[in-house]
Amino acid sequence: MRILALMCAFLLISTPTAVAGGWAVTYLDPVPSIQPSVAHTVGYWVLQHGTHPASGDLGKTGLRFQSGADARSFVGVALGEPAHYAVTFALPAGTYEVFGVQGWFEEHPLGTLTVPGTLLVKPVDPQVVQGLDDAGWPWQEIAPPLAKPASPAPAAAVSPSSGKPLPVWLAGLVVLGAAGLFFLLRRRLRPSGRR
């Protein structure tokens, strides 16, 4: 019983980390036609929840190109704007799945690149992008390809892995944690003679 209560308490305590959000979205600046074995430089944005710069140092960001078992990663460099980077890469002819390397965030699938040719970008799932408000707009003339909101419009937080609203599973964790704490406290508050 104690183990169940401790597990419930751990889940309840660890919930704020999950709610804070551990995902990001990579957006690309316009990508030119890519030629084989030619160096190309592409700008990209790494935005937490798809809308704002993450606080703190992300670590290494960049692009990863996967063609079968062949994986090639290129590290980006930070530019002057918050969450804006650039990466230079050269690839041989072929077809590649492209991923945004987002530091301590999980990689973000961007689309398919055919060399020579162009990148076919996958649209970003709107359920993984949280609402953006005017207070969260740290950019000036150079900004990510987001529509700056006319007025704040809150969006429901969504789990990026399942697409289900967070409050559903969060409520379950809270109830489970509360029940575990209740049983733990009830057991500790019982008079010692009644055990």
C-alpha positions as CSV (number, residue, x, y, z in Angstrom):
1,M,0.0,0.0,0.0
2,R,2.9,2.4,0.8
3,I,4.5,1.7,-2.5
4,L,1.2,2.6,-4.3
5,A,0.9,5.8,-2.3
6,L,4.5,6.8,-3.0
7,M,4.0,6.1,-6.7
8,C,0.9,8.3,-6.7
9,A,2.7,11.1,-4.8
10,F,5.6,10.9,-7.3
11,L,3.2,11.2,-10.2
12,L,1.5,14.1,-8.6
13,I,4.8,15.9,-7.9
14,S,6.1,15.3,-11.4
15,T,3.0,16.5,-13.2
16,P,4.0,20.2,-13.4
17,T,7.1,19.2,-15.5
18,A,4.8,17.5,-18.0
19,V,2.4,20.4,-18.1
20,A,5.2,22.9,-18.7
21,G,5.7,21.2,-22.0
22,G,8.7,19.4,-23.4
23,W,8.3,19.8,-27.1
24,A,9.3,22.2,-29.8
25,V,8.7,22.8,-33.5
26,T,11.3,23.7,-36.2
27,Y,10.3,26.1,-38.9
28,L,12.5,26.6,-41.9
29,D,13.2,29.9,-43.7
30,P,12.7,29.6,-47.5
31,V,14.8,26.7,-48.8
32,P,16.4,27.1,-52.2
33,S,16.6,24.3,-54.8
34,I,19.3,21.9,-53.4
35,Q,22.1,20.7,-55.8
36,P,24.3,17.7,-55.1
37,S,27.6,18.2,-53.3
38,V,27.1,22.0,-53.2
39,A,27.1,23.9,-49.8
40,H,23.7,25.4,-49.0
41,T,22.9,27.6,-46.0
42,V,19.3,27.5,-44.6
43,G,17.8,29.4,-41.7
44,Y,15.5,27.8,-39.2
45,W,13.6,28.6,-36.0
46,V,13.3,26.3,-32.9
47,L,10.2,27.3,-31.0
48,Q,9.0,25.7,-27.8
49,H,5.3,24.7,-28.2
50,G,5.7,26.0,-31.8
51,T,5.3,29.7,-30.7
52,H,8.1,31.0,-28.5
53,P,11.8,30.8,-27.8
54,A,12.7,28.3,-25.1
55,S,14.3,29.7,-21.9
56,G,17.9,28.7,-21.4
57,D,20.4,27.1,-23.6
58,L,19.0,24.5,-26.0
59,G,22.4,22.9,-26.7
60,K,23.1,21.8,-30.3
61,T,20.5,22.5,-32.9
62,G,20.7,21.8,-36.6
63,L,19.3,19.5,-39.4
64,R,19.6,15.7,-39.8
65,F,19.2,14.0,-43.1
66,Q,18.3,10.3,-43.2
67,S,18.5,8.1,-46.3
68,G,18.1,4.5,-45.4
69,A,20.9,3.7,-43.0
70,D,22.9,6.8,-44.0
71,A,22.3,9.6,-41.5
72,R,24.1,13.0,-41.8
73,S,23.8,15.7,-39.2
74,F,24.8,19.3,-39.5
75,V,25.1,21.6,-36.5
76,G,23.6,25.1,-36.8
77,V,24.8,28.4,-35.3
78,A,22.7,31.0,-33.5
79,L,21.7,34.2,-35.4
80,G,20.8,37.6,-33.9
81,E,17.1,36.9,-33.3
82,P,15.8,34.8,-30.5
83,A,15.4,31.1,-31.5
84,H,16.8,31.8,-35.0
85,Y,19.7,29.6,-36.4
86,A,21.4,28.9,-39.7
87,V,23.0,25.6,-40.9
88,T,25.2,24.9,-43.8
89,F,25.1,21.4,-45.4
90,A,26.1,19.6,-48.6
91,L,24.5,16.3,-49.7
92,P,25.1,13.8,-52.5
93,A,22.2,13.0,-54.8
94,G,19.4,11.0,-53.2
95,T,16.2,11.3,-51.2
96,Y,16.3,12.2,-47.5
97,E,13.9,12.4,-44.6
98,V,14.7,15.7,-42.9
99,F,14.6,16.3,-39.1
100,G,15.1,19.5,-37.0
101,V,17.6,18.8,-34.3
102,Q,16.3,20.8,-31.4
103,G,18.9,20.5,-28.6
104,W,17.3,18.9,-25.5
105,F,13.9,18.7,-27.3
106,E,13.0,15.7,-29.3
107,E,13.8,15.9,-33.1
108,H,11.0,17.4,-35.2
109,P,10.3,15.7,-38.6
110,L,10.3,18.4,-41.3
111,G,9.7,16.5,-44.6
112,T,11.4,14.9,-47.5
113,L,14.3,16.4,-49.6
114,T,15.2,15.1,-53.1
115,V,18.7,16.1,-54.2
116,P,18.8,17.6,-56.8
117,G,15.5,19.3,-56.1
118,T,13.4,20.8,-53.3
119,L,12.3,20.1,-49.8
120,L,8.7,19.0,-49.4
121,V,7.8,20.3,-46.0
122,K,5.2,18.5,-43.9
123,P,2.7,20.9,-42.4
124,V,2.9,21.4,-38.7
125,D,0.2,19.6,-36.8
126,P,-1.9,22.5,-35.4
127,Q,-2.6,20.5,-32.2
128,V,1.0,20.7,-31.1
129,V,1.1,24.5,-31.5
130,Q,-0.1,26.4,-28.4
131,G,-1.7,29.8,-28.6
132,L,0.5,32.9,-29.1
133,D,-0.2,36.2,-27.5
134,D,1.2,39.7,-28.1
135,A,3.2,39.5,-24.9
136,G,5.1,36.5,-26.2
137,W,6.3,38.2,-29.4
138,P,10.0,38.9,-28.9
139,W,10.9,39.6,-32.6
140,Q,11.1,42.7,-34.7
141,E,11.5,42.8,-38.5
142,I,13.0,39.4,-38.8
143,A,10.6,36.9,-37.3
144,P,9.5,33.2,-37.7
145,P,6.8,32.3,-40.2
146,L,4.0,32.7,-37.6
147,A,1.0,34.9,-37.9
148,K,1.3,37.5,-35.2
149,P,-2.0,37.5,-33.4
150,A,-4.3,40.5,-33.5
151,S,-5.5,39.7,-30.0
152,P,-4.6,37.0,-27.5
153,A,-6.6,33.8,-28.1
154,P,-5.9,31.0,-25.6
155,A,-5.6,27.6,-27.1
156,A,-6.1,24.3,-25.3
157,A,-2.8,22.6,-24.3
158,V,-2.4,19.3,-26.2
159,S,-0.2,16.4,-25.6
160,P,2.2,16.2,-28.7
161,S,2.4,12.4,-28.6
162,S,-1.3,11.5,-28.4
163,G,-3.1,14.6,-29.5
164,K,-5.5,14.3,-26.5
165,P,-6.2,17.3,-24.4
166,L,-3.9,17.5,-21.4
167,P,-6.6,18.1,-18.8
168,V,-8.0,14.6,-19.4
169,W,-4.8,12.7,-18.4
170,L,-3.8,15.4,-15.9
171,A,-7.1,15.0,-14.1
172,G,-6.5,11.3,-13.9
173,L,-3.0,11.8,-12.4
174,V,-4.4,14.3,-9.9
175,V,-7.2,12.0,-8.7
176,L,-4.7,9.0,-8.5
177,G,-2.2,11.1,-6.6
178,A,-4.8,12.5,-4.2
179,A,-6.2,9.0,-3.5
180,G,-2.7,7.7,-2.8
181,L,-2.0,10.6,-0.5
182,F,-5.3,10.1,1.3
183,F,-4.5,6.5,2.0
184,L,-1.0,7.3,3.1
185,L,-2.1,10.1,5.5
186,R,-5.0,8.0,6.8
187,R,-2.7,5.2,7.7
188,R,-0.2,7.5,9.4
189,L,-2.9,9.3,11.4
190,R,-4.4,6.1,12.8
191,P,-3.8,5.5,16.5
192,S,-1.0,3.0,16.9
193,G,-3.2,0.6,19.1
194,R,-5.7,0.0,16.3
195,R,-3.2,-1.5,13.7
